[in-house]
Amino acid sequence: MAFDIPNQTEFVQAWVALPRRRRSHLRRLVRLGMPVADPGDARIAVAYARFQQSRIWARLFWVWFVPGLILAMGVAMQIHPVMVGVVLALAAQAVFAHRNLGRVERVNAARLGGA
């Protein structure tokens, strides 16, 4: 898994140039692991995913996630059984979002000119 940080200035300029609604849409597509229709937006989505992967919280995901999940489950069991389900659902969302950050380049390969 590559954690190359994209060219900071190009990425920031392209990201800021997008309307707020489009940025939110791209963030959502990246988290869901869905392909992006426009080739330009696909490049920005891949750069966004690489940028997120390069951040310390993403690199150390399993280091903070597992103890946090154990702590959250302990608290949830003390509150109400339904809260255990809520914690598990949020944990599953976090794991899938983490996994999908790594999948963005492969999912958008056709739009990026790859095979």
Secondary structure as GFF3:
##gff-version 3
##sequence-region A 1 115
A	DSSP	alpha_helix	8	17	.	.	.	ID=ss1
A	DSSP	alpha_helix	20	32	.	.	.	ID=ss2
A	DSSP	alpha_helix	39	54	.	.	.	ID=ss3
A	DSSP	alpha_helix	56	59	.	.	.	ID=ss4
A	DSSP	alpha_helix	61	79	.	.	.	ID=ss5
A	DSSP	alpha_helix	81	107	.	.	.	ID=ss6
A	DSSP	alpha_helix	109	112	.	.	.	ID=ss7
###
